[in-house]
Amino acid sequence: MATDPHGDVRQFYDFLGEQIRSGVPVTPESAIDQWRSEHPLDVLAEFDSEEEVAIIEMAQEALDDIAAGKKGMPIEEFQAEMRRRFNLK
């Protein structure tokens, strides 16, 4: 079971960025499949809090945006939004 869902989302965000920067075409499905094959325990963890579910939903929204051709936001802006949204330090 994942011990830090925030860390897992951050790691996936970094992973996704690496996939995009590599120049190899990536779809949301292929990125998730590759992530799952490399991090099976992280993906199989049960998400039981509303906060964890919200984080997963945000990750899916980000994948949908990328698939639609949106470039996203700078990491600093993303981190600030996560801190604000989830009342983190």
Secondary structure, DSSP 8 states (H G I E B T S, - for coil): --S-HHHHHHHHHHHHHHHHHTTS---HHHHHHHHHHH-HHHHHS---SHHHHHHHHHHHHHHHHHHTT-----HHHHHHHHHHHTT--
